[in-house]
Amino acid sequence: MVPGGRGDGRAGTVPVVRTTLLLVRHGQTDWNRDGRFQGHADTPLNETGRGQARALAEALATERVDAVYSSDLQRARHTAAAVADAAGLDVVTLPELREKHFGTWEGLTHAEIAERFPEAPRGSWGDGETSEEMASRVLGALRQIAARHDGETVLVVSHGGPLLAVRRHLGGADDAPIANGEVLRVLVEGARLVREG
């Protein structure tokens, strides 16, 4: 739950939220590099990932950023902190922004999964949380963040799966991976998410 939501309090009015979200995938970890499913495992950034976090802070240095949110997993939190520290902001962490929970697949590579779970259907992506459950919690969190920051620009650092879910929600059919440190710009108007640019 996003803390401190607000409304205008006037009877008979429905405020229209219009918030810009800068959605970013966290910097690289060793498990990213090695092709391991991370999910809810709390893996740290590696040297490349720390460099990507610094590069993100530099790239956004001239942008207005009013607030910074992050998954509570350290790879996202530390990526977000690079931008927040430079802007003099705090990082608000939300578990709702976490990667999909892959269950017993976490920590394994595709080859290891095929060996241990040969009966698993290809493309099922784990035996924990479903993709639909993950997308629902992430989209709900983004709408709550937008409602709290009407008229503002908010950086949200999350994970590859959640950002792919947002891209699909926006009508994108492309399942190409989202790179570590990549920025997806989204405008939230009311409860509707729209791709910017």
Secondary structure by P-SEA (a helix, b strand, c coil): ccccccccccccbbbbbbbbbbccccccccccccccccccccccccaaaaaaaaaaaaaaccccccbbbbcccaaaaaaaaaaaaaacbbbbbbcccccccccccccccaaaaaaaccccccccccccccaaaaaaaaaaaaaaaaaacccbbbbbbbcaaaaaaaaaaacccccccccccbbbbbbbcccbbbbcc
